[in-house]
Amino acid sequence: MGITFVEGTVTGPEGRQCSLRFLVDSGATYSLLPPECWQAIGLEPRREMEFRLADGSAMRRKISECRLTLPQGETHTPVILGVEGDQPLLGVVTLENLGVVFNPFTRTLQPMQMLLV
């Protein structure tokens, strides 16, 4: 469930960048870039996947990868290549790659606590 936003920058394979205001969506697996952003930074589809939405409906979207930078750090992450009307989302794979988790009580991103067993 997304209830907060974070500013971030995505970088394409040739160094072109786009800044976005991402909705932190702890129910989303992958982050999503709107078409005007992923096209501007030169991303190309690498594969296609089907996703289930909260209402149970399905959608197919193309997937690529890019560098994503947030105040909490920088990571290489898979991203959904959005279509017209899609909004920027920050999904859990990107959050885990950054080593952060969403705290729903404070509506902030916090460092993940790692346990060594």
SVG drawing of the C-alpha trace seen along z (x, -y; Angstrom):
<svg xmlns="http://www.w3.org/2000/svg" viewBox="-11 -15 38 34">
<polyline fill="none" stroke="black" stroke-width="0.4" points="0.0,0.0 1.5,-3.3 1.1,-6.3 4.2,-8.4 6.4,-9.8 10.1,-10.0 12.2,-12.0 14.5,-10.0 16.6,-10.0 16.9,-7.2 19.8,-6.9 19.8,-5.1 22.5,-3.1 24.1,-6.1 23.9,-8.4 20.7,-10.3 18.7,-11.0 15.2,-11.7 14.0,-12.9 10.7,-11.6 8.5,-11.7 7.9,-8.1 4.9,-6.7 6.3,-4.2 4.2,-1.1 5.0,1.8 2.5,3.9 4.4,3.5 7.2,5.9 9.0,3.8 9.4,0.0 7.5,-1.6 8.6,-4.4 6.1,-6.4 6.7,-6.4 8.0,-9.9 10.8,-9.1 12.0,-5.7 11.9,-6.8 13.9,-10.0 16.7,-8.0 16.9,-5.5 15.6,-2.3 14.8,0.7 12.5,3.6 14.3,6.7 11.3,9.0 7.6,8.9 5.8,10.0 2.2,10.3 1.3,8.5 -1.7,8.9 -3.3,5.7 -4.9,5.4 -8.3,5.8 -7.3,9.1 -7.1,7.9 -4.0,8.7 -1.8,6.4 1.2,7.1 4.1,4.7 7.6,4.7 10.6,4.8 14.0,3.2 16.8,2.1 18.3,-1.2 20.3,-2.9 18.0,-4.5 19.2,-7.0 17.3,-8.1 18.4,-10.0 18.9,-6.6 21.4,-5.4 21.8,-4.1 21.1,-0.7 20.7,1.0 17.1,2.3 14.6,3.9 11.8,1.5 8.4,1.8 8.2,-0.3 4.9,-2.1 2.3,-3.1 0.4,-6.4 -1.4,-7.1 1.0,-5.0 2.5,-6.8 6.0,-6.4 6.1,-3.6 8.9,-2.5 8.5,1.3 10.0,3.7 12.7,5.1 14.3,1.7 13.8,1.0 15.5,4.3 18.3,3.6 18.9,0.3 18.7,2.1 15.7,0.1 12.2,0.9 9.0,-1.2 7.8,-2.0 4.0,-2.5 3.8,-4.1 6.2,-6.9 5.7,-6.9 9.5,-6.8 12.1,-4.6 14.4,-3.2 17.6,-1.0 16.8,2.7 17.9,4.6 19.9,7.6 20.3,10.7 23.3,12.9 22.6,16.4"/>
</svg>
